Amino acid sequence: MATTHIKRSTSASRLVNYAEKRAIKKDGLNLDIQYAKSEFKQVRAVYGNPGKTQAYASRIAFSPLEFNPQDPRMIKSRPT
């Protein structure tokens, strides 16, 4: 059974680093991790952050019996 987890973080860049190290599949459309980190910093500079929360992370974890990255149903097609 899949489990979900939502976490509050005081550092958006730290969340990106955490996810990047543990990701099984690092793929996406127009995906540039360094650019995302710089955008987080720019948004903080422009809008400030009076609270302690910079980002929320959600995670879905599947058991190995439920998830197979090679299964064609798990692969979403990209727009061409």
PDB file of N, CA, C and O in Angstrom:
ATOM      1  N   MET A   1       0.829  -1.170   0.000  1.00  0.00           N
ATOM      2  CA  MET A   1       0.000   0.000   0.000  1.00  0.00           C
ATOM      3  C   MET A   1       0.882   1.245   0.000  1.00  0.00           C
ATOM      4  O   MET A   1       1.863   1.316   0.740  1.00  0.00           O
ATOM      5  N   ALA A   2       0.538   2.202  -0.811  1.00  0.00           N
ATOM      6  CA  ALA A   2       1.303   3.437  -0.897  1.00  0.00           C
ATOM      7  C   ALA A   2       1.075   4.285   0.343  1.00  0.00           C
ATOM      8  O   ALA A   2      -0.019   4.300   0.909  1.00  0.00           O
ATOM      9  N   THR A   3       2.114   4.984   0.754  1.00  0.00           N
ATOM     10  CA  THR A   3       1.998   5.906   1.878  1.00  0.00           C
ATOM     11  C   THR A   3       2.334   7.304   1.399  1.00  0.00           C
ATOM     12  O   THR A   3       3.134   7.482   0.481  1.00  0.00           O
ATOM     13  N   THR A   4       1.718   8.293   2.024  1.00  0.00           N
ATOM     14  CA  THR A   4       1.990   9.681   1.668  1.00  0.00           C
ATOM     15  C   THR A   4       2.520  10.415   2.888  1.00  0.00           C
ATOM     16  O   THR A   4       2.244  10.049   4.030  1.00  0.00           O
ATOM     17  N   HIS A   5       3.287  11.456   2.615  1.00  0.00           N
ATOM     18  CA  HIS A   5       3.893  12.236   3.683  1.00  0.00           C
ATOM     19  C   HIS A   5       4.008  13.678   3.199  1.00  0.00           C
ATOM     20  O   HIS A   5       4.454  13.926   2.079  1.00  0.00           O
ATOM     21  N   ILE A   6       3.611  14.619   4.034  1.00  0.00           N
ATOM     22  CA  ILE A   6       3.760  16.044   3.718  1.00  0.00           C
ATOM     23  C   ILE A   6       4.640  16.655   4.798  1.00  0.00           C
ATOM     24  O   ILE A   6       4.406  16.472   5.993  1.00  0.00           O
ATOM     25  N   LYS A   7       5.657  17.386   4.351  1.00  0.00           N
ATOM     26  CA  LYS A   7       6.642  17.943   5.274  1.00  0.00           C
ATOM     27  C   LYS A   7       6.794  19.440   5.028  1.00  0.00           C
ATOM     28  O   LYS A   7       6.802  19.898   3.885  1.00  0.00           O
ATOM     29  N   ARG A   8       6.913  20.185   6.107  1.00  0.00           N
ATOM     30  CA  ARG A   8       7.196  21.617   6.036  1.00  0.00           C
ATOM     31  C   ARG A   8       8.699  21.789   6.138  1.00  0.00           C
ATOM     32  O   ARG A   8       9.351  21.105   6.927  1.00  0.00           O
ATOM     33  N   SER A   9       9.258  22.697   5.344  1.00  0.00           N
ATOM     34  CA  SER A   9      10.703  22.887   5.370  1.00  0.00           C
ATOM     35  C   SER A   9      11.050  24.366   5.478  1.00  0.00           C
ATOM     36  O   SER A   9      10.344  25.231   4.960  1.00  0.00           O
ATOM     37  N   THR A  10      12.148  24.628   6.162  1.00  0.00           N
ATOM     38  CA  THR A  10      12.648  25.996   6.269  1.00  0.00           C
ATOM     39  C   THR A  10      13.619  26.322   5.139  1.00  0.00           C
ATOM     40  O   THR A  10      14.098  27.452   5.048  1.00  0.00           O
ATOM     41  N   SER A  11      13.918  25.348   4.273  1.00  0.00           N
ATOM     42  CA  SER A  11      14.832  25.581   3.156  1.00  0.00           C
ATOM     43  C   SER A  11      14.342  24.834   1.913  1.00  0.00           C
ATOM     44  O   SER A  11      14.371  23.605   1.856  1.00  0.00           O
ATOM     45  N   ALA A  12      13.894  25.605   0.926  1.00  0.00           N
ATOM     46  CA  ALA A  12      13.424  24.998  -0.319  1.00  0.00           C
ATOM     47  C   ALA A  12      14.577  24.320  -1.062  1.00  0.00           C
ATOM     48  O   ALA A  12      14.389  23.257  -1.653  1.00  0.00           O
ATOM     49  N   SER A  13      15.748  24.916  -1.037  1.00  0.00           N
ATOM     50  CA  SER A  13      16.900  24.332  -1.718  1.00  0.00           C
ATOM     51  C   SER A  13      17.297  22.994  -1.086  1.00  0.00           C
ATOM     52  O   SER A  13      17.706  22.066  -1.784  1.00  0.00           O
ATOM     53  N   ARG A  14      17.172  22.906   0.221  1.00  0.00           N
ATOM     54  CA  ARG A  14      17.486  21.650   0.898  1.00  0.00           C
ATOM     55  C   ARG A  14      16.517  20.545   0.483  1.00  0.00           C
ATOM     56  O   ARG A  14      16.915  19.388   0.345  1.00  0.00           O
ATOM     57  N   LEU A  15      15.254  20.895   0.284  1.00  0.00           N
ATOM     58  CA  LEU A  15      14.282  19.910  -0.189  1.00  0.00           C
ATOM     59  C   LEU A  15      14.640  19.405  -1.589  1.00  0.00           C
ATOM     60  O   LEU A  15      14.523  18.213  -1.874  1.00  0.00           O
ATOM     61  N   VAL A  16      15.070  20.310  -2.450  1.00  0.00           N
ATOM     62  CA  VAL A  16      15.463  19.907  -3.801  1.00  0.00           C
ATOM     63  C   VAL A  16      16.660  18.967  -3.736  1.00  0.00           C
ATOM     64  O   VAL A  16      16.687  17.952  -4.432  1.00  0.00           O
ATOM     65  N   ASN A  17      17.650  19.296  -2.909  1.00  0.00           N
ATOM     66  CA  ASN A  17      18.828  18.428  -2.762  1.00  0.00           C
ATOM     67  C   ASN A  17      18.432  17.049  -2.252  1.00  0.00           C
ATOM     68  O   ASN A  17      18.929  16.037  -2.745  1.00  0.00           O
ATOM     69  N   TYR A  18      17.545  17.006  -1.275  1.00  0.00           N
ATOM     70  CA  TYR A  18      17.091  15.743  -0.701  1.00  0.00           C
ATOM     71  C   TYR A  18      16.410  14.885  -1.769  1.00  0.00           C
ATOM     72  O   TYR A  18      16.695  13.694  -1.897  1.00  0.00           O
ATOM     73  N   ALA A  19      15.524  15.495  -2.519  1.00  0.00           N
ATOM     74  CA  ALA A  19      14.793  14.752  -3.555  1.00  0.00           C
ATOM     75  C   ALA A  19      15.725  14.298  -4.675  1.00  0.00           C
ATOM     76  O   ALA A  19      15.585  13.192  -5.198  1.00  0.00           O
ATOM     77  N   GLU A  20      16.662  15.145  -5.036  1.00  0.00           N
ATOM     78  CA  GLU A  20      17.586  14.817  -6.133  1.00  0.00           C
ATOM     79  C   GLU A  20      18.440  13.598  -5.795  1.00  0.00           C
ATOM     80  O   GLU A  20      18.677  12.756  -6.662  1.00  0.00           O
ATOM     81  N   LYS A  21      18.901  13.490  -4.561  1.00  0.00           N
ATOM     82  CA  LYS A  21      19.758  12.369  -4.160  1.00  0.00           C
ATOM     83  C   LYS A  21      19.007  11.049  -4.131  1.00  0.00           C
ATOM     84  O   LYS A  21      19.598   9.996  -4.373  1.00  0.00           O
ATOM     85  N   ARG A  22      17.712  11.091  -3.839  1.00  0.00           N
ATOM     86  CA  ARG A  22      16.950   9.869  -3.634  1.00  0.00           C
ATOM     87  C   ARG A  22      16.076   9.486  -4.815  1.00  0.00           C
ATOM     88  O   ARG A  22      15.451   8.426  -4.790  1.00  0.00           O
ATOM     89  N   ALA A  23      16.013  10.301  -5.831  1.00  0.00           N
ATOM     90  CA  ALA A  23      15.125  10.030  -6.961  1.00  0.00           C
ATOM     91  C   ALA A  23      15.596   8.814  -7.753  1.00  0.00           C
ATOM     92  O   ALA A  23      16.781   8.670  -8.055  1.00  0.00           O
ATOM     93  N   ILE A  24      14.665   7.964  -8.077  1.00  0.00           N
ATOM     94  CA  ILE A  24      14.952   6.812  -8.920  1.00  0.00           C
ATOM     95  C   ILE A  24      15.007   7.245 -10.365  1.00  0.00           C
ATOM     96  O   ILE A  24      15.872   6.812 -11.126  1.00  0.00           O
ATOM     97  N   LYS A  25      14.082   8.095 -10.734  1.00  0.00           N
ATOM     98  CA  LYS A  25      14.007   8.566 -12.115  1.00  0.00           C
ATOM     99  C   LYS A  25      14.086  10.087 -12.107  1.00  0.00           C
ATOM    100  O   LYS A  25      13.216  10.751 -11.543  1.00  0.00           O
ATOM    101  N   LYS A  26      15.115  10.638 -12.724  1.00  0.00           N
ATOM    102  CA  LYS A  26      15.303  12.084 -12.797  1.00  0.00           C
ATOM    103  C   LYS A  26      15.029  12.508 -14.240  1.00  0.00           C
ATOM    104  O   LYS A  26      15.928  12.528 -15.080  1.00  0.00           O
ATOM    105  N   ASP A  27      13.799  12.839 -14.498  1.00  0.00           N
ATOM    106  CA  ASP A  27      13.416  13.176 -15.854  1.00  0.00           C
ATOM    107  C   ASP A  27      12.237  14.129 -15.806  1.00  0.00           C
ATOM    108  O   ASP A  27      11.396  14.042 -14.911  1.00  0.00           O
ATOM    109  N   GLY A  28      12.178  15.011 -16.737  1.00  0.00           N
ATOM    110  CA  GLY A  28      11.057  15.920 -16.800  1.00  0.00           C
ATOM    111  C   GLY A  28      11.195  16.851 -17.980  1.00  0.00           C
ATOM    112  O   GLY A  28      12.245  16.916 -18.620  1.00  0.00           O
ATOM    113  N   LEU A  29      10.153  17.551 -18.255  1.00  0.00           N
ATOM    114  CA  LEU A  29      10.132  18.496 -19.359  1.00  0.00           C
ATOM    115  C   LEU A  29      10.692  19.825 -18.859  1.00  0.00           C
ATOM    116  O   LEU A  29      10.189  20.381 -17.882  1.00  0.00           O
ATOM    117  N   ASN A  30      11.721  20.333 -19.515  1.00  0.00           N
ATOM    118  CA  ASN A  30      12.369  21.590 -19.122  1.00  0.00           C
ATOM    119  C   ASN A  30      12.847  21.543 -17.674  1.00  0.00           C
ATOM    120  O   ASN A  30      12.620  22.484 -16.913  1.00  0.00           O
ATOM    121  N   LEU A  31      13.493  20.474 -17.300  1.00  0.00           N
ATOM    122  CA  LEU A  31      13.945  20.273 -15.930  1.00  0.00           C
ATOM    123  C   LEU A  31      15.392  20.740 -15.782  1.00  0.00           C
ATOM    124  O   LEU A  31      16.293  20.213 -16.434  1.00  0.00           O
ATOM    125  N   ASP A  32      15.602  21.730 -14.923  1.00  0.00           N
ATOM    126  CA  ASP A  32      16.940  22.207 -14.603  1.00  0.00           C
ATOM    127  C   ASP A  32      16.971  22.516 -13.113  1.00  0.00           C
ATOM    128  O   ASP A  32      16.433  23.533 -12.675  1.00  0.00           O
ATOM    129  N   ILE A  33      17.588  21.657 -12.349  1.00  0.00           N
ATOM    130  CA  ILE A  33      17.550  21.753 -10.895  1.00  0.00           C
ATOM    131  C   ILE A  33      18.246  23.024 -10.407  1.00  0.00           C
ATOM    132  O   ILE A  33      17.738  23.688  -9.503  1.00  0.00           O
ATOM    133  N   GLN A  34      19.386  23.374 -10.978  1.00  0.00           N
ATOM    134  CA  GLN A  34      20.094  24.579 -10.540  1.00  0.00           C
ATOM    135  C   GLN A  34      19.256  25.832 -10.801  1.00  0.00           C
ATOM    136  O   GLN A  34      19.266  26.769 -10.002  1.00  0.00           O
ATOM    137  N   TYR A  35      18.539  25.844 -11.912  1.00  0.00           N
ATOM    138  CA  TYR A  35      17.670  26.978 -12.217  1.00  0.00           C
ATOM    139  C   TYR A  35      16.545  27.086 -11.188  1.00  0.00           C
ATOM    140  O   TYR A  35      16.204  28.186 -10.753  1.00  0.00           O
ATOM    141  N   ALA A  36      15.974  25.954 -10.802  1.00  0.00           N
ATOM    142  CA  ALA A  36      14.906  25.954  -9.795  1.00  0.00           C
ATOM    143  C   ALA A  36      15.421  26.510  -8.473  1.00  0.00           C
ATOM    144  O   ALA A  36      14.735  27.301  -7.825  1.00  0.00           O
ATOM    145  N   LYS A  37      16.623  26.104  -8.066  1.00  0.00           N
ATOM    146  CA  LYS A  37      17.193  26.622  -6.816  1.00  0.00           C
ATOM    147  C   LYS A  37      17.401  28.131  -6.885  1.00  0.00           C
ATOM    148  O   LYS A  37      17.119  28.840  -5.919  1.00  0.00           O
ATOM    149  N   SER A  38      17.887  28.621  -8.010  1.00  0.00           N
ATOM    150  CA  SER A  38      18.100  30.063  -8.130  1.00  0.00           C
ATOM    151  C   SER A  38      16.766  30.817  -8.129  1.00  0.00           C
ATOM    152  O   SER A  38      16.688  31.932  -7.612  1.00  0.00           O
ATOM    153  N   GLU A  39      15.727  30.222  -8.701  1.00  0.00           N
ATOM    154  CA  GLU A  39      14.404  30.853  -8.678  1.00  0.00           C
ATOM    155  C   GLU A  39      13.856  30.931  -7.255  1.00  0.00           C
ATOM    156  O   GLU A  39      13.251  31.935  -6.881  1.00  0.00           O
ATOM    157  N   PHE A  40      14.062  29.872  -6.454  1.00  0.00           N
ATOM    158  CA  PHE A  40      13.645  29.912  -5.056  1.00  0.00           C
ATOM    159  C   PHE A  40      14.309  31.081  -4.346  1.00  0.00           C
ATOM    160  O   PHE A  40      13.649  31.812  -3.608  1.00  0.00           O
ATOM    161  N   LYS A  41      15.603  31.265  -4.560  1.00  0.00           N
ATOM    162  CA  LYS A  41      16.340  32.345  -3.899  1.00  0.00           C
ATOM    163  C   LYS A  41      15.841  33.711  -4.350  1.00  0.00           C
ATOM    164  O   LYS A  41      15.718  34.626  -3.536  1.00  0.00           O
ATOM    165  N   GLN A  42      15.551  33.857  -5.646  1.00  0.00           N
ATOM    166  CA  GLN A  42      15.067  35.136  -6.155  1.00  0.00           C
ATOM    167  C   GLN A  42      13.695  35.479  -5.593  1.00  0.00           C
ATOM    168  O   GLN A  42      13.434  36.633  -5.250  1.00  0.00           O
ATOM    169  N   VAL A  43      12.830  34.500  -5.498  1.00  0.00           N
ATOM    170  CA  VAL A  43      11.496  34.745  -4.939  1.00  0.00           C
ATOM    171  C   VAL A  43      11.603  35.166  -3.478  1.00  0.00           C
ATOM    172  O   VAL A  43      10.900  36.079  -3.044  1.00  0.00           O
ATOM    173  N   ARG A  44      12.478  34.508  -2.713  1.00  0.00           N
ATOM    174  CA  ARG A  44      12.680  34.901  -1.313  1.00  0.00           C
ATOM    175  C   ARG A  44      13.202  36.329  -1.219  1.00  0.00           C
ATOM    176  O   ARG A  44      12.784  37.085  -0.342  1.00  0.00           O
ATOM    177  N   ALA A  45      14.117  36.706  -2.119  1.00  0.00           N
ATOM    178  CA  ALA A  45      14.679  38.055  -2.088  1.00  0.00           C
ATOM    179  C   ALA A  45      13.620  39.108  -2.426  1.00  0.00           C
ATOM    180  O   ALA A  45      13.594  40.178  -1.819  1.00  0.00           O
ATOM    181  N   VAL A  46      12.765  38.811  -3.377  1.00  0.00           N
ATOM    182  CA  VAL A  46      11.751  39.773  -3.795  1.00  0.00           C
ATOM    183  C   VAL A  46      10.634  39.903  -2.760  1.00  0.00           C
ATOM    184  O   VAL A  46      10.249  41.012  -2.390  1.00  0.00           O
ATOM    185  N   TYR A  47      10.118  38.771  -2.299  1.00  0.00           N
ATOM    186  CA  TYR A  47       8.950  38.794  -1.430  1.00  0.00           C
ATOM    187  C   TYR A  47       9.287  38.672   0.052  1.00  0.00           C
ATOM    188  O   TYR A  47       8.445  38.947   0.907  1.00  0.00           O
ATOM    189  N   GLY A  48      10.506  38.265   0.355  1.00  0.00           N
ATOM    190  CA  GLY A  48      10.858  38.075   1.757  1.00  0.00           C
ATOM    191  C   GLY A  48      10.145  36.849   2.309  1.00  0.00           C
ATOM    192  O   GLY A  48       9.317  36.235   1.635  1.00  0.00           O
ATOM    193  N   ASN A  49      10.476  36.510   3.530  1.00  0.00           N
ATOM    194  CA  ASN A  49       9.841  35.365   4.153  1.00  0.00           C
ATOM    195  C   ASN A  49       9.809  35.597   5.659  1.00  0.00           C
ATOM    196  O   ASN A  49      10.735  35.197   6.365  1.00  0.00           O
ATOM    197  N   PRO A  50       8.742  36.245   6.162  1.00  0.00           N
ATOM    198  CA  PRO A  50       8.703  36.537   7.590  1.00  0.00           C
ATOM    199  C   PRO A  50       8.521  35.288   8.462  1.00  0.00           C
ATOM    200  O   PRO A  50       8.883  35.302   9.638  1.00  0.00           O
ATOM    201  N   GLY A  51       7.975  34.227   7.908  1.00  0.00           N
ATOM    202  CA  GLY A  51       7.763  33.005   8.665  1.00  0.00           C
ATOM    203  C   GLY A  51       8.933  32.056   8.513  1.00  0.00           C
ATOM    204  O   GLY A  51       9.937  32.390   7.884  1.00  0.00           O
ATOM    205  N   LYS A  52       8.804  30.883   9.084  1.00  0.00           N
ATOM    206  CA  LYS A  52       9.878  29.906   9.017  1.00  0.00           C
ATOM    207  C   LYS A  52       9.684  28.899   7.903  1.00  0.00           C
ATOM    208  O   LYS A  52      10.592  28.113   7.631  1.00  0.00           O
ATOM    209  N   THR A  53       8.539  28.894   7.253  1.00  0.00           N
ATOM    210  CA  THR A  53       8.272  27.913   6.209  1.00  0.00           C
ATOM    211  C   THR A  53       8.603  28.497   4.841  1.00  0.00           C
ATOM    212  O   THR A  53       8.057  29.528   4.450  1.00  0.00           O
ATOM    213  N   GLN A  54       9.500  27.832   4.115  1.00  0.00           N
ATOM    214  CA  GLN A  54       9.816  28.249   2.751  1.00  0.00           C
ATOM    215  C   GLN A  54       9.124  27.367   1.723  1.00  0.00           C
ATOM    216  O   GLN A  54       8.809  27.819   0.622  1.00  0.00           O
ATOM    217  N   ALA A  55       8.889  26.109   2.080  1.00  0.00           N
ATOM    218  CA  ALA A  55       8.314  25.187   1.109  1.00  0.00           C
ATOM    219  C   ALA A  55       7.655  24.010   1.813  1.00  0.00           C
ATOM    220  O   ALA A  55       7.919  23.725   2.981  1.00  0.00           O
ATOM    221  N   TYR A  56       6.800  23.345   1.073  1.00  0.00           N
ATOM    222  CA  TYR A  56       6.213  22.087   1.516  1.00  0.00           C
ATOM    223  C   TYR A  56       6.616  21.012   0.523  1.00  0.00           C
ATOM    224  O   TYR A  56       6.684  21.253  -0.682  1.00  0.00           O
ATOM    225  N   ALA A  57       6.874  19.850   1.034  1.00  0.00           N
ATOM    226  CA  ALA A  57       7.224  18.717   0.169  1.00  0.00           C
ATOM    227  C   ALA A  57       6.224  17.607   0.418  1.00  0.00           C
ATOM    228  O   ALA A  57       5.858  17.322   1.558  1.00  0.00           O
ATOM    229  N   SER A  58       5.792  16.990  -0.657  1.00  0.00           N
ATOM    230  CA  SER A  58       4.935  15.823  -0.508  1.00  0.00           C
ATOM    231  C   SER A  58       5.649  14.637  -1.125  1.00  0.00           C
ATOM    232  O   SER A  58       6.344  14.761  -2.134  1.00  0.00           O
ATOM    233  N   ARG A  59       5.466  13.494  -0.503  1.00  0.00           N
ATOM    234  CA  ARG A  59       6.146  12.293  -0.969  1.00  0.00           C
ATOM    235  C   ARG A  59       5.138  11.151  -0.987  1.00  0.00           C
ATOM    236  O   ARG A  59       4.337  11.000  -0.064  1.00  0.00           O
ATOM    237  N   ILE A  60       5.187  10.363  -2.033  1.00  0.00           N
ATOM    238  CA  ILE A  60       4.388   9.150  -2.126  1.00  0.00           C
ATOM    239  C   ILE A  60       5.367   7.996  -2.223  1.00  0.00           C
ATOM    240  O   ILE A  60       6.227   7.980  -3.104  1.00  0.00           O
ATOM    241  N   ALA A  61       5.244   7.045  -1.337  1.00  0.00           N
ATOM    242  CA  ALA A  61       6.150   5.899  -1.315  1.00  0.00           C
ATOM    243  C   ALA A  61       5.359   4.627  -1.627  1.00  0.00           C
ATOM    244  O   ALA A  61       4.307   4.368  -1.041  1.00  0.00           O
ATOM    245  N   PHE A  62       5.885   3.854  -2.552  1.00  0.00           N
ATOM    246  CA  PHE A  62       5.277   2.594  -2.945  1.00  0.00           C
ATOM    247  C   PHE A  62       6.171   1.450  -2.491  1.00  0.00           C
ATOM    248  O   PHE A  62       7.391   1.600  -2.418  1.00  0.00           O
ATOM    249  N   SER A  63       5.576   0.332  -2.192  1.00  0.00           N
ATOM    250  CA  SER A  63       6.382  -0.849  -1.892  1.00  0.00           C
ATOM    251  C   SER A  63       6.941  -1.379  -3.212  1.00  0.00           C
ATOM    252  O   SER A  63       6.359  -1.112  -4.263  1.00  0.00           O
ATOM    253  N   PRO A  64       8.040  -2.112  -3.192  1.00  0.00           N
ATOM    254  CA  PRO A  64       8.595  -2.660  -4.431  1.00  0.00           C
ATOM    255  C   PRO A  64       7.609  -3.562  -5.178  1.00  0.00           C
ATOM    256  O   PRO A  64       7.714  -3.714  -6.395  1.00  0.00           O
ATOM    257  N   LEU A  65       6.672  -4.148  -4.475  1.00  0.00           N
ATOM    258  CA  LEU A  65       5.672  -4.996  -5.136  1.00  0.00           C
ATOM    259  C   LEU A  65       4.649  -4.182  -5.909  1.00  0.00           C
ATOM    260  O   LEU A  65       4.034  -4.684  -6.850  1.00  0.00           O
ATOM    261  N   GLU A  66       4.462  -2.921  -5.515  1.00  0.00           N
ATOM    262  CA  GLU A  66       3.474  -2.064  -6.172  1.00  0.00           C
ATOM    263  C   GLU A  66       4.057  -1.230  -7.313  1.00  0.00           C
ATOM    264  O   GLU A  66       3.323  -0.795  -8.200  1.00  0.00           O
ATOM    265  N   PHE A  67       5.350  -1.011  -7.296  1.00  0.00           N
ATOM    266  CA  PHE A  67       5.948  -0.074  -8.248  1.00  0.00           C
ATOM    267  C   PHE A  67       7.086  -0.735  -9.002  1.00  0.00           C
ATOM    268  O   PHE A  67       7.997  -1.310  -8.406  1.00  0.00           O
ATOM    269  N   ASN A  68       7.020  -0.644 -10.306  1.00  0.00           N
ATOM    270  CA  ASN A  68       8.086  -1.133 -11.172  1.00  0.00           C
ATOM    271  C   ASN A  68       8.355  -0.055 -12.218  1.00  0.00           C
ATOM    272  O   ASN A  68       7.516   0.162 -13.092  1.00  0.00           O
ATOM    273  N   PRO A  69       9.507   0.631 -12.156  1.00  0.00           N
ATOM    274  CA  PRO A  69       9.779   1.714 -13.100  1.00  0.00           C
ATOM    275  C   PRO A  69       9.795   1.255 -14.563  1.00  0.00           C
ATOM    276  O   PRO A  69       9.639   2.076 -15.467  1.00  0.00           O
ATOM    277  N   GLN A  70       9.980  -0.032 -14.801  1.00  0.00           N
ATOM    278  CA  GLN A  70      10.012  -0.539 -16.181  1.00  0.00           C
ATOM    279  C   GLN A  70       8.611  -0.780 -16.740  1.00  0.00           C
ATOM    280  O   GLN A  70       8.456  -0.991 -17.943  1.00  0.00           O
ATOM    281  N   ASP A  71       7.593  -0.752 -15.886  1.00  0.00           N
ATOM    282  CA  ASP A  71       6.221  -0.998 -16.313  1.00  0.00           C
ATOM    283  C   ASP A  71       5.762   0.146 -17.211  1.00  0.00           C
ATOM    284  O   ASP A  71       5.838   1.305 -16.804  1.00  0.00           O
ATOM    285  N   PRO A  72       5.291  -0.146 -18.416  1.00  0.00           N
ATOM    286  CA  PRO A  72       4.875   0.926 -19.335  1.00  0.00           C
ATOM    287  C   PRO A  72       3.733   1.782 -18.790  1.00  0.00           C
ATOM    288  O   PRO A  72       3.577   2.928 -19.211  1.00  0.00           O
ATOM    289  N   ARG A  73       2.943   1.259 -17.877  1.00  0.00           N
ATOM    290  CA  ARG A  73       1.855   2.062 -17.305  1.00  0.00           C
ATOM    291  C   ARG A  73       2.378   3.157 -16.397  1.00  0.00           C
ATOM    292  O   ARG A  73       1.668   4.127 -16.135  1.00  0.00           O
ATOM    293  N   MET A  74       3.626   3.024 -15.900  1.00  0.00           N
ATOM    294  CA  MET A  74       4.216   4.021 -15.008  1.00  0.00           C
ATOM    295  C   MET A  74       4.877   5.172 -15.785  1.00  0.00           C
ATOM    296  O   MET A  74       5.224   6.193 -15.192  1.00  0.00           O
ATOM    297  N   ILE A  75       5.048   5.019 -17.070  1.00  0.00           N
ATOM    298  CA  ILE A  75       5.730   6.009 -17.892  1.00  0.00           C
ATOM    299  C   ILE A  75       4.694   6.879 -18.582  1.00  0.00           C
ATOM    300  O   ILE A  75       3.860   6.385 -19.339  1.00  0.00           O
ATOM    301  N   LYS A  76       4.752   8.173 -18.316  1.00  0.00           N
ATOM    302  CA  LYS A  76       3.822   9.094 -18.968  1.00  0.00           C
ATOM    303  C   LYS A  76       4.469   9.606 -20.251  1.00  0.00           C
ATOM    304  O   LYS A  76       5.667   9.886 -20.297  1.00  0.00           O
ATOM    305  N   SER A  77       3.662   9.720 -21.269  1.00  0.00           N
ATOM    306  CA  SER A  77       4.205  10.202 -22.538  1.00  0.00           C
ATOM    307  C   SER A  77       4.369  11.715 -22.462  1.00  0.00           C
ATOM    308  O   SER A  77       3.608  12.416 -21.794  1.00  0.00           O
ATOM    309  N   ARG A  78       5.377  12.188 -23.161  1.00  0.00           N
ATOM    310  CA  ARG A  78       5.660  13.624 -23.221  1.00  0.00           C
ATOM    311  C   ARG A  78       4.982  14.211 -24.440  1.00  0.00           C
ATOM    312  O   ARG A  78       4.835  13.538 -25.461  1.00  0.00           O
ATOM    313  N   PRO A  79       4.568  15.464 -24.337  1.00  0.00           N
ATOM    314  CA  PRO A  79       4.030  16.118 -25.530  1.00  0.00           C
ATOM    315  C   PRO A  79       5.155  16.341 -26.550  1.00  0.00           C
ATOM    316  O   PRO A  79       6.292  16.631 -26.177  1.00  0.00           O
ATOM    317  N   THR A  80       4.834  16.207 -27.801  1.00  0.00           N
ATOM    318  CA  THR A  80       5.855  16.399 -28.847  1.00  0.00           C
ATOM    319  C   THR A  80       5.744  17.745 -29.492  1.00  0.00           C
ATOM    320  O   THR A  80       6.524  18.066 -30.388  1.00  0.00           O
TER     321      THR A  80
END
